[in-house]
Amino acid sequence: MSEKKLAIIATKGTLDWAYPPFILASTAAALGYQVQVFFTFYGLQLLKKKPDLQVTSLGNPGMPMPMPMPVLLQALPGMQGMMTSMMKKKMKSKGVASVEELREMCLEAEVKMVACQMTVDLFDMSRDDFIDGIDYGGAATFFEFAGDSDICLYV
C-alpha cells in the first residue's frame, strides 16, 4: 500500500486561521501521511519570519466573548489588538502551542510548505521575509501533488 497524501490550501492570515493548516498538517505527518501545504494570498503571512497575526471578532460571530459586545464597539480602534491579546493569553493558559512552534513541528515532520510565487510577486514580498525550508511555486505545483492526494482541504 502506498503512502497516503494530504494536500492543504491555506488562504487566511489571521491568528485563528493559522492553527488549522499547521495542526492538520503536523497530525497527518505524525500519522504517516505525505503532506503538502500551499500558502496563497493572505495565507503567506503564516510563513513570515516574524508573523504579526491578529484576530478580530468582526465578521466572526462564532467567536466566544467574555461578555456580550455590540458590533459597533468591536469596530473601535484598539479592539483588534485587545482581542488578539486576549486570545494569545487564553491559548497560553491552556497550553496551546504557538503558531511558530506548530510551524517548526511541520518542518521537522517534513511537511512540504509551498509559498505561492504569484502572490509573493503580487504583494511585492521578498523571499527574505519568509522562513527557511519552504518552497516556492504556482498553482501547477499544488496540482502536481493534490492530483494524487487522498485528501484535499481548503482552509
Secondary structure, 3 states (H helix, E strand, C coil): CCCCEEEEEECCCCHHHHHHHHHHHHHHHHCCCEEEEEECHHHHHHHECCCCCCCCCCCCCCCCCCCCCCHHHHCCCCHHHHHHHHHHHHHHHCCCCCHHHHHHHHHHCCCEEEEEHHHHHHCCCCHHHECCCCEEECHHHHHHHHCCCCEEEEC
